Amino acid sequence: MIVRTGVGNRRDSPPDKNGEQTLNSAHYFQRYSQRENVVTNNTLLLFSRLYTHNPYSFEAFLNECLDDSLDVGVSFVQQKRSAGKGGIPDGLIIQNSFKVVIETKLYQNYDRKQLERHLSAFEDENQKVLLLLSPSRPQSDFIKKVEKDVRKFNKTQRQNVRFVSTTFETLIAHFENTLSDFDFQMNELVEDFKAFCQEEELLPTAPYLMRVRTAGRSLPENLESNLYYETEQTVQQHQYMGLYSEKSVKAIGKIENIITADFDGTKLIIHKSLFSVTESQKSRIIGVIPRALENNDWDIATEHVFYLVEKFHPTDFKKLTKYPIQKTKYFDLRRVLNLTELPEVEEIAEMLRTKDW
């Protein structure tokens, strides 16, 4: 399979299942071709871009994913005696060989025989890993059976293959752990990969995801109207909206509707909405338009999306690292709060006061 780098095609996308649509969006990762093949290709592209960006970060990322200690880069060694009666060279440049064989499954159609056939792809590499990548991990009984098949193969073929099963969600989390705040392009890349995985329903994070947006000058009317407005763009599906100002998330709200609309001076023209639009929601949008113009000199009467929340609850989720966010950041609140299920949004706001990032 060929891995291509660069920006993907621009397109007019059809509405997704939530009714959201992006016009002429540029993507790093392609959205066409046979589904399983394009998912694998995009995953390999992600790996390739990280390796090109920083081989050491790629090595750390791969070892986190595989829970192993693969030596990806080259080693520089001075004055090491060769085996046997050879002399002592002044220096050596060494690279250990490894192979990771990837099987991508988008549904729960796991196949032991298929994985067993993949074992023949290994040759004389120093380190060998058979990786199963899927939206969710298989049942433990299946994993134990595959591990047994691999042990049998290793014994009969005198190999040292390891079997690893991981998810797209875990892969993305490990990728993010290798990046710093100022790796702007790579952070943008992984955000687009997350958006791609979300579109393909490979991530179970949407009900737990908080999308944080910068809201300095607009913060007063955002809080007063319980909504956030912006021009239309590609976003991941998410359940919560956070407002960021002065190096802290100042408020969080649970989304009740996402509406794309224009105001012609007399009535609101709805173009798209996540759910049915209520009169109260229309009133809040119409009310915030003149305030945005008066307070910030922003004309939001056309070509804007309005994220309406049930209520913005005050919080203080502080950012301690040096660099500011680049307009948008996503948080899986389960990971932030170390919970498997989330409480009511008011309690989430209180818990975030005790956390930082």
C-alpha positions, 0 to 999 in steps of 0.5 A: 500500500502506498502512503501519500502525504499532503493535503487531501481533496477539497470537497462539498461534503454531504450532511452527516447523521447529525445534519452537519455539513462542511463546505469546501474543507481541506483535509489531510486524510482522504475520505474516499475509496474502500472503507477499510483500506482508506482507514488503514492508509490514513493510519499509516499516513499518520505514522509516516508524518510523525516519523518525518516530523520527529523520529524520536517522538515516533519511537516513543509513540510506537512503544506506547502503542505496542507496550514494547521497547522497539528501537526505531532509529539508528545507534552510533557506537564508538570502538566496539570489538567485532565478534570473533577475531575481528579488530576494533573499528573506530565507530559503528552506525547500527539499525536494528530491524523490526516489522509491525504487521497491521490488520484493521477491523472496522467491525467485530468480524475478527478472524483468527485464521486471517491473523494466523496467515499474517504470521507468514509475513515475518522473516528474520527481523529482530523484533516482530509485532502483529497489531490488530487495530479496531474501534473496540478491543475484542473479547478477552477470550478471543485475544487469549486464543490468538495469543495461543496461536502466536505462541504455537507459531513462535515455537514451531517456526523459532520466531519471536512474534508478539500480538497486540490489540489496540483501538483508534481511541488509544492510538490517538491518545498515545499520539497526543502524548508525544506532542507538545503544545507548540507542535502546531502542525502535528496537533492540527494533523491529529485533530483532522485524524480524530475528525476522520475517525469520528466521521467513520464512527471509529471513536466512542468519545463523542458523548464525553468530548468537550470542545474548548474554543477561545472566547475572550471578547465574546465571553460576556454575550456567550455567557448571557445567551448560553451559546457560542457562535463561529463561522462554519468549519469542520469539527468533531462531534461533541457533547460539551462546549467549553469557553477559554479565556486568560489561560483557563476554561471559564465555563462549560455547557452541554449542547442542546442544539447546533444551528446554522442560520442567517438573520435578514433583519426581520426573521431567522432563516434556518439552514441546518440544525442538529435537532428541531429549533425551538422559539427560545433558541431562535430568540437567543440567536436573534438577541445575540446578533446585535450585541456581537456587533455593538460589543465587538464590531462583528457581523454574525448575521450571516454564515455563522453556526450557533452552538446553543447549550442548556446553560453555561456553568462557571468553572476554572480549568487552568492551563499551566503550560506556556503556550496558548491554545490555537483556537480549539482544543478537545478534551475527553472528560472521562480521561480528565476526571478519571471517570467511566461515566460523567455526572451532571454538567454542573458537577463536571464544572466543579470537578474541573476547578480541581484539575489543570492541563 
